[in-house]
Amino acid sequence: MKYVFGPVSSKRLGQSLGVDLLPPKSCTWNCVYCQLGKTKRFVTERSEFFPKEEILHEIVEAIANSPSIDWITFVGSGETTLYKGIGWIIHELKQRTGIPVAVITNGSLLYLPEVRHELLEADAVLPSLNAGSEELHDRIGRSAEGFGFRRHVDGLRQFRREYSGKLWVEVMLIAGLNDSDEALEDLAATLSDIRPDTVHLVVPNRPAPESFVGMPDEAGIEKAVFILSKAAPVVHPVKGSMNLKGASDLLEAVTAIAVRHPVQERELEGALLECFPGDPVAVRQAIDAMLASGRFEKLLQGSELYWVFKPA
């Protein structure tokens, strides 16, 4: 499928069907940790990049073929709310299915009334907030001109006033950048103003475009949980797992995920073992066949091997 991938398993969203509305990489930010790599050209104007009817048709078809979907999640190749028409798709899905809808966004466009309105029917919205000061916001997000810290926070605060669904703010915790006591206290104060239902702490466990992006240790994570809990309940970072069971074409299923983020080889092997239980030979054959396709290259990040999509 062109716009739909997964489902991917995660602790917070269960079996999540991913929906990608954007051409890669379309974003208002150039985050130091982004798993999609650097933003070569900022996109700041909203557009209907692909026909919304085609996207809706794919989602409905995927739902019909995947009986165990817990969430439909809009996430993908950049800033999700750049897609003009996301509200129409969400509305149509709410008429056709009882599966809850989540939107993962950096939140940079929530200052726009039209964007806030389009997300009102979503069951959960997960915007990013990685800093409680303008200086750190700029260092981490490196946003396009006009998308500074104050506008970002004001948009989040206004959206909270209008939105009655689940507001789960994501915080990317980066060692040596936003994990000091001062940075976390500033962030907790800003979060208290926004009043999210929960804070979802995440860590850079996939290859980042900047070499200085590091994983916090367990003590740093626990400190962040303690300080940020002053603002809202904090969800400890837990990495999801890949689900390939039921995929009619394993190569296409893995490609659809790798196009959107690097795939950990160990995670891929685990997913294939679920497809071929007790048959490591079949797993190795499947991996060899995928590598022979020429679509992927391997990248070592720390002690982990990742598969990165290699465009033709």
C-alpha positions in Angstrom: 0.0 0.0 0.0 1.1 3.5 -0.7 -0.1 5.4 2.4 -0.7 2.7 5.0 1.8 0.5 6.9 1.8 -1.9 9.8 0.1 -2.6 12.0 3.0 -2.0 14.4 2.9 -3.0 18.0 3.4 -0.5 20.8 2.7 -0.3 24.5 0.6 2.8 24.3 -1.3 2.2 21.1 -1.4 -1.6 20.9 -1.7 -2.8 17.3 -1.4 0.5 15.4 -2.1 0.9 11.7 0.1 3.7 10.4 -1.1 6.3 7.9 1.5 8.4 6.1 0.0 11.5 4.4 3.2 13.2 3.2 6.0 13.0 0.6 9.3 12.5 2.3 10.5 14.6 4.1 8.0 17.4 4.6 8.5 19.2 7.9 8.6 22.5 9.7 11.4 21.3 11.9 14.9 19.9 11.4 15.3 18.0 14.7 18.7 16.8 15.7 17.2 13.4 16.6 14.9 12.8 13.6 14.9 9.2 12.5 14.1 10.4 8.9 17.3 12.3 8.7 17.9 16.0 8.1 15.2 18.3 6.6 16.8 19.4 3.3 14.0 21.9 2.5 11.4 23.2 5.0 7.8 22.8 4.1 5.6 25.3 5.9 2.5 25.6 3.7 -0.3 23.1 4.1 -1.4 21.1 1.0 -3.4 18.1 0.0 -0.3 16.2 -1.2 -2.2 13.1 -2.3 -6.0 12.6 -3.0 -7.7 12.2 0.3 -10.2 9.7 -1.2 -7.3 7.4 -2.1 -5.9 7.5 1.4 -9.3 6.8 2.9 -9.8 3.8 0.6 -6.5 2.3 1.6 -7.2 2.7 5.3 -10.6 1.1 5.0 -9.1 -1.8 2.9 -6.4 -2.3 5.5 -8.9 -2.4 8.3 -11.0 -5.1 6.4 -7.8 -7.2 6.0 -6.5 -6.7 9.6 -9.0 -7.7 12.2 -6.7 -6.9 15.2 -6.1 -3.1 14.8 -6.4 -1.2 18.1 -5.6 2.3 16.7 -5.4 4.1 13.4 -2.4 6.4 13.8 -1.5 9.3 11.5 2.3 9.5 11.5 4.9 9.5 8.8 7.3 11.4 6.6 7.4 14.7 8.4 4.8 17.0 10.1 1.4 15.2 9.9 -0.7 18.3 10.0 0.8 19.8 6.9 -1.7 17.6 5.1 -4.7 19.8 4.3 -7.6 17.4 4.6 -6.6 15.3 7.6 -9.8 16.5 9.3 -11.9 15.2 6.5 -10.2 11.8 6.6 -10.6 11.6 10.4 -14.3 12.5 10.1 -14.9 9.8 7.5 -13.2 7.2 9.6 -15.3 8.1 12.6 -18.4 7.5 10.5 -17.2 4.1 9.2 -15.3 2.4 12.1 -15.2 2.4 15.9 -11.4 2.1 15.9 -9.9 5.1 17.7 -7.8 7.6 15.8 -4.5 9.0 17.0 -2.4 11.9 15.4 1.3 12.1 16.1 2.5 15.7 15.3 5.3 18.0 16.3 2.5 20.5 17.1 4.1 23.4 15.3 0.9 24.2 13.3 -1.5 24.1 16.3 -1.3 27.9 16.4 -3.6 27.8 13.3 -7.3 27.6 14.1 -8.0 25.5 11.1 -5.5 22.8 12.2 -6.9 22.7 15.7 -10.4 22.3 14.3 -9.4 19.5 12.0 -8.0 17.4 15.0 -11.0 17.8 17.3 -12.5 14.4 16.3 -9.3 12.5 16.9 -9.4 10.3 20.0 -5.7 11.1 20.9 -3.3 13.8 19.8 0.4 13.4 20.5 2.3 16.7 20.0 6.0 17.2 20.8 7.5 19.5 23.4 11.2 18.9 24.0 12.2 22.1 25.8 10.9 24.6 28.3 13.0 27.5 26.9 13.5 29.2 23.6 17.2 28.5 23.5 16.8 24.7 23.9 13.8 24.6 21.6 16.0 26.1 18.9 18.9 23.9 19.5 16.8 20.7 19.4 14.1 21.4 16.8 16.0 23.9 14.5 12.6 25.0 13.2 11.8 27.0 10.1 11.6 30.8 10.5 8.4 31.8 12.2 8.0 28.5 14.2 9.6 29.5 17.4 9.1 28.4 21.0 6.5 30.9 22.0 4.2 30.3 19.0 4.6 26.5 19.6 3.6 26.7 23.3 0.8 29.1 22.6 -0.6 26.7 20.0 -0.4 23.8 22.4 -2.1 25.8 25.2 -4.9 26.9 22.9 -5.5 23.4 21.6 -5.8 22.1 25.1 -8.6 24.6 25.7 -10.6 23.5 22.7 -9.8 19.7 22.6 -11.7 17.3 24.8 -9.8 14.1 23.7 -6.6 12.6 25.1 -3.7 15.1 24.9 -0.5 13.1 25.3 2.6 15.3 24.9 5.8 13.5 23.7 9.1 14.6 25.2 12.3 13.4 23.5 14.9 13.0 26.2 18.5 13.5 24.9 21.5 13.0 27.0 23.5 16.2 27.5 20.8 18.4 25.9 17.6 18.5 27.8 18.2 16.2 30.7 19.7 18.6 33.2 17.8 19.5 36.3 17.3 23.1 35.0 16.1 22.0 31.6 13.6 19.5 33.1 12.3 22.0 35.7 11.7 24.5 32.8 10.0 21.8 30.8 7.8 20.8 33.7 6.7 24.4 34.3 5.7 24.7 30.6 3.8 21.4 30.6 1.9 22.6 33.7 0.7 25.6 31.6 -0.4 23.3 28.8 -2.1 20.7 31.1 -1.7 17.5 29.0 -3.4 14.3 30.2 -0.1 12.5 30.2 3.5 13.0 29.2 5.1 10.3 27.0 8.8 10.2 27.5 10.7 8.9 24.5 14.4 8.3 23.8 16.5 8.4 20.6 16.7 4.7 20.1 17.0 4.9 16.3 19.8 6.4 14.2 19.9 10.2 14.4 21.2 12.7 11.8 23.6 14.3 14.4 26.3 12.2 16.1 26.0 14.1 19.4 22.5 12.8 20.0 22.9 10.3 22.9 20.7 7.9 24.9 20.1 8.9 28.5 20.9 6.3 31.1 18.4 4.7 33.3 19.2 7.2 36.2 18.6 10.1 33.8 15.3 8.7 32.7 14.1 8.1 36.2 15.1 11.7 37.1 13.1 13.0 34.1 10.1 10.9 35.1 10.3 12.3 38.7 10.6 16.0 37.7 8.1 15.9 34.8 5.5 14.1 37.0 5.0 17.5 38.7 3.1 18.5 35.6 1.3 15.3 34.6 1.5 11.5 34.8 4.6 10.3 32.8 4.7 7.2 30.7 8.1 5.6 30.9 9.7 5.0 27.4 9.0 1.5 26.2 9.9 0.5 22.6 7.2 -1.1 20.5 7.7 -4.2 18.4 7.1 -5.0 14.8 4.2 -7.2 13.7 4.5 -9.0 10.3 2.0 -11.8 10.9 -0.5 -11.9 8.2 1.6 -9.9 5.7 1.0 -11.2 2.2 4.4 -9.9 1.0 7.1 -9.6 3.7 9.4 -7.6 1.5 6.7 -4.9 0.8 5.7 -4.9 4.5 9.2 -4.3 5.8 9.9 -1.7 3.0 6.8 0.2 4.0 8.1 0.5 7.6 11.8 1.2 6.6 10.8 4.0 4.3 9.4 5.8 7.4 12.0 4.9 10.0 15.1 2.6 10.3 14.3 -1.0 11.3 16.3 -2.6 14.1 17.6 -5.9 12.8 17.0 -7.7 16.1 13.4 -6.5 16.1 13.0 -7.7 12.5 14.3 -11.1 13.4 11.9 -11.3 16.3 8.9 -10.4 14.0 10.0 -13.0 11.4 10.3 -15.7 14.1 6.6 -15.0 14.9 5.9 -15.6 11.2 8.0 -18.8 11.1 7.8 -20.2 14.6 10.5 -22.7 15.4 12.1 -22.3 12.0 15.3 -20.1 12.1 16.3 -21.4 8.6 13.1 -19.8 7.1 13.9 -16.6 9.0 17.4 -16.5 7.6 16.1 -17.2 4.1 13.6 -14.3 4.4 16.3 -11.9 5.6 18.7 -12.9 2.8 16.0 -12.5 0.2 15.1 -9.0 1.5 18.8 -7.9 1.5 19.2 -9.3 -2.0 16.4 -7.0 -3.2 18.9 -4.1 -2.9 16.3 -1.9 -1.0 18.2 -1.7 2.3 21.6 -1.0 3.7 22.8 -1.8 7.2 23.8 0.9 9.7 25.5 0.3 13.0 24.3 2.6 15.8 26.0 1.9 19.1 25.8 -1.9 19.4 22.6 -2.2 17.3 22.3 -3.0 13.6 19.6 -1.1 11.7 18.2 -1.5 8.2 17.8 1.8 6.4 15.8 2.1 3.2 18.0 2.8 0.1 16.1 4.7 -2.6 16.5 3.4 -6.1 
